[in-house]
Amino acid sequence: MLLIPHRSDAADEGALPGDYRKILAIVREADGPVQVRAVGEQLGLDASVRGKLEPLRAKMTKLADRGWLHKRGDGRFTARL
């Protein structure tokens, strides 16, 4: 079983681990596409150090790969409807 299920395989976002649900909620609450840095700041990460954001970027990309988020060509993320 995948830690992060494909959106089509999960009944709802409750199937996601807590940190992934937080990321999803932040992106959904945003007025538009968000950068990883903005999500990191809301999670309390030190966004001034790029290395601190890379694990978050990987999580957000995984959410996009599994259909929970949409990764735009400019690297920003939006919520799927």
PDB file of N, CA, C and O in Angstrom:
ATOM      1  N   MET A   1       0.839  -1.186   0.000  1.00  0.00           N
ATOM      2  CA  MET A   1       0.000   0.000   0.000  1.00  0.00           C
ATOM      3  C   MET A   1       0.881   1.246   0.000  1.00  0.00           C
ATOM      4  O   MET A   1       1.894   1.299   0.697  1.00  0.00           O
ATOM      5  N   LEU A   2       0.492   2.232  -0.775  1.00  0.00           N
ATOM      6  CA  LEU A   2       1.228   3.486  -0.841  1.00  0.00           C
ATOM      7  C   LEU A   2       0.923   4.355   0.365  1.00  0.00           C
ATOM      8  O   LEU A   2      -0.217   4.415   0.826  1.00  0.00           O
ATOM      9  N   LEU A   3       1.953   5.032   0.878  1.00  0.00           N
ATOM     10  CA  LEU A   3       1.746   5.976   1.964  1.00  0.00           C
ATOM     11  C   LEU A   3       0.834   7.110   1.506  1.00  0.00           C
ATOM     12  O   LEU A   3      -0.035   7.571   2.247  1.00  0.00           O
ATOM     13  N   ILE A   4       1.056   7.548   0.261  1.00  0.00           N
ATOM     14  CA  ILE A   4       0.229   8.593  -0.347  1.00  0.00           C
ATOM     15  C   ILE A   4      -0.555   7.937  -1.481  1.00  0.00           C
ATOM     16  O   ILE A   4      -0.012   7.732  -2.566  1.00  0.00           O
ATOM     17  N   PRO A   5      -1.820   7.608  -1.245  1.00  0.00           N
ATOM     18  CA  PRO A   5      -2.593   6.929  -2.283  1.00  0.00           C
ATOM     19  C   PRO A   5      -2.937   7.872  -3.440  1.00  0.00           C
ATOM     20  O   PRO A   5      -2.976   9.092  -3.281  1.00  0.00           O
ATOM     21  N   HIS A   6      -3.181   7.283  -4.582  1.00  0.00           N
ATOM     22  CA  HIS A   6      -3.683   8.071  -5.703  1.00  0.00           C
ATOM     23  C   HIS A   6      -5.064   8.590  -5.324  1.00  0.00           C
ATOM     24  O   HIS A   6      -5.834   7.914  -4.643  1.00  0.00           O
ATOM     25  N   ARG A   7      -5.353   9.772  -5.768  1.00  0.00           N
ATOM     26  CA  ARG A   7      -6.621  10.399  -5.399  1.00  0.00           C
ATOM     27  C   ARG A   7      -7.805   9.529  -5.798  1.00  0.00           C
ATOM     28  O   ARG A   7      -8.795   9.458  -5.070  1.00  0.00           O
ATOM     29  N   SER A   8      -7.712   8.877  -6.930  1.00  0.00           N
ATOM     30  CA  SER A   8      -8.823   8.057  -7.407  1.00  0.00           C
ATOM     31  C   SER A   8      -9.018   6.799  -6.559  1.00  0.00           C
ATOM     32  O   SER A   8     -10.102   6.216  -6.560  1.00  0.00           O
ATOM     33  N   ASP A   9      -7.974   6.376  -5.834  1.00  0.00           N
ATOM     34  CA  ASP A   9      -8.051   5.171  -5.003  1.00  0.00           C
ATOM     35  C   ASP A   9      -8.514   5.465  -3.572  1.00  0.00           C
ATOM     36  O   ASP A   9      -8.866   4.541  -2.839  1.00  0.00           O
ATOM     37  N   ALA A  10      -8.517   6.726  -3.173  1.00  0.00           N
ATOM     38  CA  ALA A  10      -8.855   7.093  -1.792  1.00  0.00           C
ATOM     39  C   ALA A  10     -10.266   7.661  -1.721  1.00  0.00           C
ATOM     40  O   ALA A  10     -10.704   8.391  -2.610  1.00  0.00           O
ATOM     41  N   ALA A  11     -10.957   7.317  -0.663  1.00  0.00           N
ATOM     42  CA  ALA A  11     -12.315   7.834  -0.476  1.00  0.00           C
ATOM     43  C   ALA A  11     -12.291   9.341  -0.244  1.00  0.00           C
ATOM     44  O   ALA A  11     -13.129  10.067  -0.778  1.00  0.00           O
ATOM     45  N   ASP A  12     -11.332   9.813   0.553  1.00  0.00           N
ATOM     46  CA  ASP A  12     -11.184  11.241   0.813  1.00  0.00           C
ATOM     47  C   ASP A  12      -9.768  11.509   1.298  1.00  0.00           C
ATOM     48  O   ASP A  12      -8.948  10.597   1.397  1.00  0.00           O
ATOM     49  N   GLU A  13      -9.494  12.767   1.596  1.00  0.00           N
ATOM     50  CA  GLU A  13      -8.146  13.135   2.011  1.00  0.00           C
ATOM     51  C   GLU A  13      -7.778  12.596   3.391  1.00  0.00           C
ATOM     52  O   GLU A  13      -6.623  12.710   3.800  1.00  0.00           O
ATOM     53  N   GLY A  14      -8.716  12.022   4.108  1.00  0.00           N
ATOM     54  CA  GLY A  14      -8.431  11.393   5.390  1.00  0.00           C
ATOM     55  C   GLY A  14      -7.475  10.221   5.255  1.00  0.00           C
ATOM     56  O   GLY A  14      -6.894   9.772   6.243  1.00  0.00           O
ATOM     57  N   ALA A  15      -7.309   9.727   4.042  1.00  0.00           N
ATOM     58  CA  ALA A  15      -6.373   8.633   3.788  1.00  0.00           C
ATOM     59  C   ALA A  15      -4.925   9.114   3.776  1.00  0.00           C
ATOM     60  O   ALA A  15      -4.001   8.302   3.795  1.00  0.00           O
ATOM     61  N   LEU A  16      -4.725  10.439   3.744  1.00  0.00           N
ATOM     62  CA  LEU A  16      -3.380  11.005   3.711  1.00  0.00           C
ATOM     63  C   LEU A  16      -2.820  11.165   5.122  1.00  0.00           C
ATOM     64  O   LEU A  16      -3.578  11.394   6.065  1.00  0.00           O
ATOM     65  N   PRO A  17      -1.504  11.047   5.275  1.00  0.00           N
ATOM     66  CA  PRO A  17      -0.876  11.359   6.566  1.00  0.00           C
ATOM     67  C   PRO A  17      -1.108  12.828   6.934  1.00  0.00           C
ATOM     68  O   PRO A  17      -1.355  13.653   6.054  1.00  0.00           O
ATOM     69  N   GLY A  18      -1.033  13.155   8.206  1.00  0.00           N
ATOM     70  CA  GLY A  18      -1.350  14.488   8.707  1.00  0.00           C
ATOM     71  C   GLY A  18      -0.588  15.623   8.057  1.00  0.00           C
ATOM     72  O   GLY A  18      -1.176  16.657   7.740  1.00  0.00           O
ATOM     73  N   ASP A  19       0.724  15.451   7.851  1.00  0.00           N
ATOM     74  CA  ASP A  19       1.494  16.540   7.256  1.00  0.00           C
ATOM     75  C   ASP A  19       1.074  16.810   5.815  1.00  0.00           C
ATOM     76  O   ASP A  19       1.118  17.952   5.357  1.00  0.00           O
ATOM     77  N   TYR A  20       0.672  15.777   5.110  1.00  0.00           N
ATOM     78  CA  TYR A  20       0.192  15.962   3.734  1.00  0.00           C
ATOM     79  C   TYR A  20      -1.183  16.638   3.730  1.00  0.00           C
ATOM     80  O   TYR A  20      -1.479  17.434   2.839  1.00  0.00           O
ATOM     81  N   ARG A  21      -2.017  16.326   4.717  1.00  0.00           N
ATOM     82  CA  ARG A  21      -3.327  16.997   4.815  1.00  0.00           C
ATOM     83  C   ARG A  21      -3.143  18.483   5.101  1.00  0.00           C
ATOM     84  O   ARG A  21      -3.895  19.307   4.580  1.00  0.00           O
ATOM     85  N   LYS A  22      -2.147  18.840   5.928  1.00  0.00           N
ATOM     86  CA  LYS A  22      -1.868  20.253   6.216  1.00  0.00           C
ATOM     87  C   LYS A  22      -1.457  20.988   4.947  1.00  0.00           C
ATOM     88  O   LYS A  22      -1.927  22.094   4.679  1.00  0.00           O
ATOM     89  N   ILE A  23      -0.572  20.365   4.169  1.00  0.00           N
ATOM     90  CA  ILE A  23      -0.128  20.974   2.906  1.00  0.00           C
ATOM     91  C   ILE A  23      -1.324  21.193   1.989  1.00  0.00           C
ATOM     92  O   ILE A  23      -1.482  22.270   1.412  1.00  0.00           O
ATOM     93  N   LEU A  24      -2.156  20.186   1.857  1.00  0.00           N
ATOM     94  CA  LEU A  24      -3.330  20.277   0.999  1.00  0.00           C
ATOM     95  C   LEU A  24      -4.257  21.404   1.459  1.00  0.00           C
ATOM     96  O   LEU A  24      -4.784  22.145   0.629  1.00  0.00           O
ATOM     97  N   ALA A  25      -4.457  21.537   2.757  1.00  0.00           N
ATOM     98  CA  ALA A  25      -5.324  22.588   3.287  1.00  0.00           C
ATOM     99  C   ALA A  25      -4.761  23.979   2.992  1.00  0.00           C
ATOM    100  O   ALA A  25      -5.513  24.888   2.640  1.00  0.00           O
ATOM    101  N   ILE A  26      -3.459  24.150   3.130  1.00  0.00           N
ATOM    102  CA  ILE A  26      -2.833  25.450   2.861  1.00  0.00           C
ATOM    103  C   ILE A  26      -3.009  25.823   1.397  1.00  0.00           C
ATOM    104  O   ILE A  26      -3.340  26.968   1.089  1.00  0.00           O
ATOM    105  N   VAL A  27      -2.797  24.889   0.502  1.00  0.00           N
ATOM    106  CA  VAL A  27      -2.934  25.174  -0.931  1.00  0.00           C
ATOM    107  C   VAL A  27      -4.390  25.493  -1.266  1.00  0.00           C
ATOM    108  O   VAL A  27      -4.662  26.395  -2.059  1.00  0.00           O
ATOM    109  N   ARG A  28      -5.312  24.768  -0.674  1.00  0.00           N
ATOM    110  CA  ARG A  28      -6.742  25.019  -0.939  1.00  0.00           C
ATOM    111  C   ARG A  28      -7.182  26.384  -0.432  1.00  0.00           C
ATOM    112  O   ARG A  28      -8.024  27.026  -1.059  1.00  0.00           O
ATOM    113  N   GLU A  29      -6.637  26.839   0.682  1.00  0.00           N
ATOM    114  CA  GLU A  29      -7.027  28.124   1.262  1.00  0.00           C
ATOM    115  C   GLU A  29      -6.427  29.316   0.533  1.00  0.00           C
ATOM    116  O   GLU A  29      -6.881  30.445   0.718  1.00  0.00           O
ATOM    117  N   ALA A  30      -5.420  29.083  -0.287  1.00  0.00           N
ATOM    118  CA  ALA A  30      -4.749  30.172  -1.004  1.00  0.00           C
ATOM    119  C   ALA A  30      -5.681  30.764  -2.052  1.00  0.00           C
ATOM    120  O   ALA A  30      -6.576  30.092  -2.565  1.00  0.00           O
ATOM    121  N   ASP A  31      -5.451  32.033  -2.358  1.00  0.00           N
ATOM    122  CA  ASP A  31      -6.260  32.730  -3.351  1.00  0.00           C
ATOM    123  C   ASP A  31      -5.932  32.305  -4.774  1.00  0.00           C
ATOM    124  O   ASP A  31      -6.734  32.503  -5.687  1.00  0.00           O
ATOM    125  N   GLY A  32      -4.770  31.729  -4.960  1.00  0.00           N
ATOM    126  CA  GLY A  32      -4.342  31.312  -6.287  1.00  0.00           C
ATOM    127  C   GLY A  32      -3.189  30.338  -6.165  1.00  0.00           C
ATOM    128  O   GLY A  32      -2.984  29.743  -5.107  1.00  0.00           O
ATOM    129  N   PRO A  33      -2.433  30.170  -7.243  1.00  0.00           N
ATOM    130  CA  PRO A  33      -1.290  29.260  -7.209  1.00  0.00           C
ATOM    131  C   PRO A  33      -0.285  29.682  -6.138  1.00  0.00           C
ATOM    132  O   PRO A  33      -0.046  30.873  -5.938  1.00  0.00           O
ATOM    133  N   VAL A  34       0.298  28.704  -5.454  1.00  0.00           N
ATOM    134  CA  VAL A  34       1.248  28.998  -4.383  1.00  0.00           C
ATOM    135  C   VAL A  34       2.617  28.406  -4.683  1.00  0.00           C
ATOM    136  O   VAL A  34       2.743  27.370  -5.336  1.00  0.00           O
ATOM    137  N   GLN A  35       3.626  29.088  -4.190  1.00  0.00           N
ATOM    138  CA  GLN A  35       4.987  28.591  -4.274  1.00  0.00           C
ATOM    139  C   GLN A  35       5.271  27.736  -3.047  1.00  0.00           C
ATOM    140  O   GLN A  35       4.620  27.875  -2.012  1.00  0.00           O
ATOM    141  N   VAL A  36       6.243  26.860  -3.179  1.00  0.00           N
ATOM    142  CA  VAL A  36       6.636  26.009  -2.063  1.00  0.00           C
ATOM    143  C   VAL A  36       7.053  26.874  -0.869  1.00  0.00           C
ATOM    144  O   VAL A  36       6.750  26.540   0.277  1.00  0.00           O
ATOM    145  N   ARG A  37       7.738  27.966  -1.133  1.00  0.00           N
ATOM    146  CA  ARG A  37       8.202  28.864  -0.067  1.00  0.00           C
ATOM    147  C   ARG A  37       7.030  29.365   0.792  1.00  0.00           C
ATOM    148  O   ARG A  37       7.128  29.400   2.019  1.00  0.00           O
ATOM    149  N   ALA A  38       5.929  29.748   0.148  1.00  0.00           N
ATOM    150  CA  ALA A  38       4.772  30.262   0.883  1.00  0.00           C
ATOM    151  C   ALA A  38       4.163  29.181   1.777  1.00  0.00           C
ATOM    152  O   ALA A  38       3.763  29.460   2.907  1.00  0.00           O
ATOM    153  N   VAL A  39       4.095  27.964   1.277  1.00  0.00           N
ATOM    154  CA  VAL A  39       3.563  26.859   2.078  1.00  0.00           C
ATOM    155  C   VAL A  39       4.506  26.588   3.245  1.00  0.00           C
ATOM    156  O   VAL A  39       4.063  26.375   4.374  1.00  0.00           O
ATOM    157  N   GLY A  40       5.802  26.596   2.970  1.00  0.00           N
ATOM    158  CA  GLY A  40       6.795  26.381   4.021  1.00  0.00           C
ATOM    159  C   GLY A  40       6.701  27.413   5.132  1.00  0.00           C
ATOM    160  O   GLY A  40       6.814  27.075   6.311  1.00  0.00           O
ATOM    161  N   GLU A  41       6.495  28.666   4.761  1.00  0.00           N
ATOM    162  CA  GLU A  41       6.354  29.728   5.755  1.00  0.00           C
ATOM    163  C   GLU A  41       5.137  29.479   6.642  1.00  0.00           C
ATOM    164  O   GLU A  41       5.203  29.674   7.855  1.00  0.00           O
ATOM    165  N   GLN A  42       4.033  29.053   6.046  1.00  0.00           N
ATOM    166  CA  GLN A  42       2.830  28.794   6.836  1.00  0.00           C
ATOM    167  C   GLN A  42       3.003  27.582   7.744  1.00  0.00           C
ATOM    168  O   GLN A  42       2.355  27.485   8.786  1.00  0.00           O
ATOM    169  N   LEU A  43       3.877  26.658   7.347  1.00  0.00           N
ATOM    170  CA  LEU A  43       4.147  25.485   8.177  1.00  0.00           C
ATOM    171  C   LEU A  43       5.204  25.771   9.245  1.00  0.00           C
ATOM    172  O   LEU A  43       5.487  24.918  10.087  1.00  0.00           O
ATOM    173  N   GLY A  44       5.787  26.978   9.209  1.00  0.00           N
ATOM    174  CA  GLY A  44       6.784  27.356  10.198  1.00  0.00           C
ATOM    175  C   GLY A  44       8.202  26.923   9.855  1.00  0.00           C
ATOM    176  O   GLY A  44       9.071  26.890  10.728  1.00  0.00           O
ATOM    177  N   LEU A  45       8.443  26.590   8.588  1.00  0.00           N
ATOM    178  CA  LEU A  45       9.790  26.215   8.161  1.00  0.00           C
ATOM    179  C   LEU A  45      10.625  27.465   7.900  1.00  0.00           C
ATOM    180  O   LEU A  45      10.086  28.524   7.580  1.00  0.00           O
ATOM    181  N   ASP A  46      11.932  27.335   8.038  1.00  0.00           N
ATOM    182  CA  ASP A  46      12.848  28.434   7.736  1.00  0.00           C
ATOM    183  C   ASP A  46      12.988  28.523   6.220  1.00  0.00           C
ATOM    184  O   ASP A  46      13.813  27.832   5.623  1.00  0.00           O
ATOM    185  N   ALA A  47      12.185  29.367   5.612  1.00  0.00           N
ATOM    186  CA  ALA A  47      12.128  29.465   4.152  1.00  0.00           C
ATOM    187  C   ALA A  47      13.341  30.172   3.566  1.00  0.00           C
ATOM    188  O   ALA A  47      13.519  30.170   2.348  1.00  0.00           O
ATOM    189  N   SER A  48      14.183  30.779   4.405  1.00  0.00           N
ATOM    190  CA  SER A  48      15.365  31.465   3.890  1.00  0.00           C
ATOM    191  C   SER A  48      16.462  30.475   3.515  1.00  0.00           C
ATOM    192  O   SER A  48      17.395  30.828   2.793  1.00  0.00           O
ATOM    193  N   VAL A  49      16.356  29.235   4.002  1.00  0.00           N
ATOM    194  CA  VAL A  49      17.338  28.200   3.679  1.00  0.00           C
ATOM    195  C   VAL A  49      16.703  27.242   2.678  1.00  0.00           C
ATOM    196  O   VAL A  49      15.767  26.513   3.006  1.00  0.00           O
ATOM    197  N   ARG A  50      17.224  27.254   1.456  1.00  0.00           N
ATOM    198  CA  ARG A  50      16.616  26.466   0.385  1.00  0.00           C
ATOM    199  C   ARG A  50      16.539  24.986   0.735  1.00  0.00           C
ATOM    200  O   ARG A  50      15.551  24.327   0.412  1.00  0.00           O
ATOM    201  N   GLY A  51      17.556  24.461   1.385  1.00  0.00           N
ATOM    202  CA  GLY A  51      17.590  23.047   1.735  1.00  0.00           C
ATOM    203  C   GLY A  51      16.456  22.637   2.652  1.00  0.00           C
ATOM    204  O   GLY A  51      16.060  21.472   2.657  1.00  0.00           O
ATOM    205  N   LYS A  52      15.931  23.562   3.421  1.00  0.00           N
ATOM    206  CA  LYS A  52      14.807  23.268   4.316  1.00  0.00           C
ATOM    207  C   LYS A  52      13.510  23.080   3.534  1.00  0.00           C
ATOM    208  O   LYS A  52      12.578  22.442   4.022  1.00  0.00           O
ATOM    209  N   LEU A  53      13.446  23.633   2.319  1.00  0.00           N
ATOM    210  CA  LEU A  53      12.227  23.551   1.521  1.00  0.00           C
ATOM    211  C   LEU A  53      12.191  22.344   0.591  1.00  0.00           C
ATOM    212  O   LEU A  53      11.125  21.972   0.101  1.00  0.00           O
ATOM    213  N   GLU A  54      13.341  21.735   0.346  1.00  0.00           N
ATOM    214  CA  GLU A  54      13.378  20.622  -0.605  1.00  0.00           C
ATOM    215  C   GLU A  54      12.524  19.429  -0.178  1.00  0.00           C
ATOM    216  O   GLU A  54      11.835  18.861  -1.026  1.00  0.00           O
ATOM    217  N   PRO A  55      12.534  19.018   1.101  1.00  0.00           N
ATOM    218  CA  PRO A  55      11.630  17.927   1.491  1.00  0.00           C
ATOM    219  C   PRO A  55      10.151  18.292   1.291  1.00  0.00           C
ATOM    220  O   PRO A  55       9.339  17.443   0.921  1.00  0.00           O
ATOM    221  N   LEU A  56       9.816  19.555   1.539  1.00  0.00           N
ATOM    222  CA  LEU A  56       8.444  20.015   1.321  1.00  0.00           C
ATOM    223  C   LEU A  56       8.115  19.988  -0.172  1.00  0.00           C
ATOM    224  O   LEU A  56       7.024  19.575  -0.564  1.00  0.00           O
ATOM    225  N   ARG A  57       9.058  20.428  -1.000  1.00  0.00           N
ATOM    226  CA  ARG A  57       8.851  20.402  -2.450  1.00  0.00           C
ATOM    227  C   ARG A  57       8.591  18.966  -2.907  1.00  0.00           C
ATOM    228  O   ARG A  57       7.730  18.731  -3.754  1.00  0.00           O
ATOM    229  N   ALA A  58       9.330  18.012  -2.352  1.00  0.00           N
ATOM    230  CA  ALA A  58       9.152  16.606  -2.713  1.00  0.00           C
ATOM    231  C   ALA A  58       7.760  16.115  -2.315  1.00  0.00           C
ATOM    232  O   ALA A  58       7.119  15.383  -3.070  1.00  0.00           O
ATOM    233  N   LYS A  59       7.292  16.515  -1.134  1.00  0.00           N
ATOM    234  CA  LYS A  59       5.951  16.111  -0.687  1.00  0.00           C
ATOM    235  C   LYS A  59       4.877  16.702  -1.590  1.00  0.00           C
ATOM    236  O   LYS A  59       3.919  16.020  -1.952  1.00  0.00           O
ATOM    237  N   MET A  60       5.039  17.975  -1.953  1.00  0.00           N
ATOM    238  CA  MET A  60       4.045  18.621  -2.795  1.00  0.00           C
ATOM    239  C   MET A  60       4.047  18.010  -4.196  1.00  0.00           C
ATOM    240  O   MET A  60       2.991  17.851  -4.809  1.00  0.00           O
ATOM    241  N   THR A  61       5.224  17.671  -4.697  1.00  0.00           N
ATOM    242  CA  THR A  61       5.314  17.025  -6.004  1.00  0.00           C
ATOM    243  C   THR A  61       4.666  15.644  -5.954  1.00  0.00           C
ATOM    244  O   THR A  61       3.992  15.236  -6.900  1.00  0.00           O
ATOM    245  N   LYS A  62       4.871  14.932  -4.857  1.00  0.00           N
ATOM    246  CA  LYS A  62       4.245  13.615  -4.712  1.00  0.00           C
ATOM    247  C   LYS A  62       2.727  13.753  -4.696  1.00  0.00           C
ATOM    248  O   LYS A  62       2.025  12.946  -5.306  1.00  0.00           O
ATOM    249  N   LEU A  63       2.217  14.767  -4.004  1.00  0.00           N
ATOM    250  CA  LEU A  63       0.773  15.013  -4.002  1.00  0.00           C
ATOM    251  C   LEU A  63       0.280  15.318  -5.418  1.00  0.00           C
ATOM    252  O   LEU A  63      -0.806  14.885  -5.806  1.00  0.00           O
ATOM    253  N   ALA A  64       1.071  16.056  -6.183  1.00  0.00           N
ATOM    254  CA  ALA A  64       0.685  16.372  -7.559  1.00  0.00           C
ATOM    255  C   ALA A  64       0.742  15.113  -8.432  1.00  0.00           C
ATOM    256  O   ALA A  64      -0.141  14.885  -9.258  1.00  0.00           O
ATOM    257  N   ASP A  65       1.770  14.310  -8.247  1.00  0.00           N
ATOM    258  CA  ASP A  65       1.902  13.084  -9.039  1.00  0.00           C
ATOM    259  C   ASP A  65       0.744  12.124  -8.784  1.00  0.00           C
ATOM    260  O   ASP A  65       0.359  11.359  -9.668  1.00  0.00           O
ATOM    261  N   ARG A  66       0.192  12.168  -7.574  1.00  0.00           N
ATOM    262  CA  ARG A  66      -0.889  11.246  -7.215  1.00  0.00           C
ATOM    263  C   ARG A  66      -2.273  11.863  -7.408  1.00  0.00           C
ATOM    264  O   ARG A  66      -3.282  11.241  -7.075  1.00  0.00           O
ATOM    265  N   GLY A  67      -2.326  13.098  -7.953  1.00  0.00           N
ATOM    266  CA  GLY A  67      -3.600  13.702  -8.314  1.00  0.00           C
ATOM    267  C   GLY A  67      -4.248  14.576  -7.265  1.00  0.00           C
ATOM    268  O   GLY A  67      -5.366  15.045  -7.478  1.00  0.00           O
ATOM    269  N   TRP A  68      -3.594  14.817  -6.139  1.00  0.00           N
ATOM    270  CA  TRP A  68      -4.188  15.641  -5.083  1.00  0.00           C
ATOM    271  C   TRP A  68      -3.983  17.130  -5.353  1.00  0.00           C
ATOM    272  O   TRP A  68      -4.841  17.945  -5.014  1.00  0.00           O
ATOM    273  N   LEU A  69      -2.860  17.486  -5.955  1.00  0.00           N
ATOM    274  CA  LEU A  69      -2.551  18.862  -6.318  1.00  0.00           C
ATOM    275  C   LEU A  69      -2.243  18.908  -7.808  1.00  0.00           C
ATOM    276  O   LEU A  69      -2.071  17.876  -8.457  1.00  0.00           O
ATOM    277  N   HIS A  70      -2.178  20.127  -8.336  1.00  0.00           N
ATOM    278  CA  HIS A  70      -1.753  20.331  -9.722  1.00  0.00           C
ATOM    279  C   HIS A  70      -0.483  21.164  -9.684  1.00  0.00           C
ATOM    280  O   HIS A  70      -0.460  22.238  -9.084  1.00  0.00           O
ATOM    281  N   LYS A  71       0.579  20.672 -10.326  1.00  0.00           N
ATOM    282  CA  LYS A  71       1.826  21.433 -10.424  1.00  0.00           C
ATOM    283  C   LYS A  71       1.847  22.122 -11.773  1.00  0.00           C
ATOM    284  O   LYS A  71       1.802  21.476 -12.820  1.00  0.00           O
ATOM    285  N   ARG A  72       1.916  23.431 -11.732  1.00  0.00           N
ATOM    286  CA  ARG A  72       1.927  24.231 -12.953  1.00  0.00           C
ATOM    287  C   ARG A  72       3.324  24.259 -13.555  1.00  0.00           C
ATOM    288  O   ARG A  72       4.299  23.894 -12.898  1.00  0.00           O
ATOM    289  N   GLY A  73       3.412  24.681 -14.767  1.00  0.00           N
ATOM    290  CA  GLY A  73       4.690  24.777 -15.458  1.00  0.00           C
ATOM    291  C   GLY A  73       5.672  25.732 -14.811  1.00  0.00           C
ATOM    292  O   GLY A  73       6.883  25.577 -14.967  1.00  0.00           O
ATOM    293  N   ASP A  74       5.162  26.725 -14.080  1.00  0.00           N
ATOM    294  CA  ASP A  74       6.035  27.695 -13.424  1.00  0.00           C
ATOM    295  C   ASP A  74       6.489  27.218 -12.039  1.00  0.00           C
ATOM    296  O   ASP A  74       7.159  27.958 -11.319  1.00  0.00           O
ATOM    297  N   GLY A  75       6.125  25.982 -11.667  1.00  0.00           N
ATOM    298  CA  GLY A  75       6.571  25.426 -10.389  1.00  0.00           C
ATOM    299  C   GLY A  75       5.639  25.690  -9.225  1.00  0.00           C
ATOM    300  O   GLY A  75       5.870  25.197  -8.121  1.00  0.00           O
ATOM    301  N   ARG A  76       4.592  26.457  -9.455  1.00  0.00           N
ATOM    302  CA  ARG A  76       3.633  26.716  -8.383  1.00  0.00           C
ATOM    303  C   ARG A  76       2.566  25.629  -8.385  1.00  0.00           C
ATOM    304  O   ARG A  76       2.402  24.902  -9.365  1.00  0.00           O
ATOM    305  N   PHE A  77       1.853  25.531  -7.284  1.00  0.00           N
ATOM    306  CA  PHE A  77       0.859  24.483  -7.105  1.00  0.00           C
ATOM    307  C   PHE A  77      -0.526  25.060  -6.878  1.00  0.00           C
ATOM    308  O   PHE A  77      -0.688  26.125  -6.282  1.00  0.00           O
ATOM    309  N   THR A  78      -1.524  24.330  -7.367  1.00  0.00           N
ATOM    310  CA  THR A  78      -2.922  24.676  -7.123  1.00  0.00           C
ATOM    311  C   THR A  78      -3.652  23.419  -6.672  1.00  0.00           C
ATOM    312  O   THR A  78      -3.174  22.302  -6.867  1.00  0.00           O
ATOM    313  N   ALA A  79      -4.803  23.617  -6.073  1.00  0.00           N
ATOM    314  CA  ALA A  79      -5.625  22.478  -5.632  1.00  0.00           C
ATOM    315  C   ALA A  79      -6.417  21.948  -6.811  1.00  0.00           C
ATOM    316  O   ALA A  79      -6.822  22.704  -7.694  1.00  0.00           O
ATOM    317  N   ARG A  80      -6.631  20.659  -6.814  1.00  0.00           N
ATOM    318  CA  ARG A  80      -7.511  20.050  -7.803  1.00  0.00           C
ATOM    319  C   ARG A  80      -8.938  20.268  -7.353  1.00  0.00           C
ATOM    320  O   ARG A  80      -9.218  20.300  -6.155  1.00  0.00           O
ATOM    321  N   LEU A  81      -9.821  20.415  -8.282  1.00  0.00           N
ATOM    322  CA  LEU A  81     -11.241  20.605  -7.942  1.00  0.00           C
ATOM    323  C   LEU A  81     -11.891  19.299  -7.590  1.00  0.00           C
ATOM    324  O   LEU A  81     -13.081  19.266  -7.278  1.00  0.00           O
TER     325      LEU A  81
END
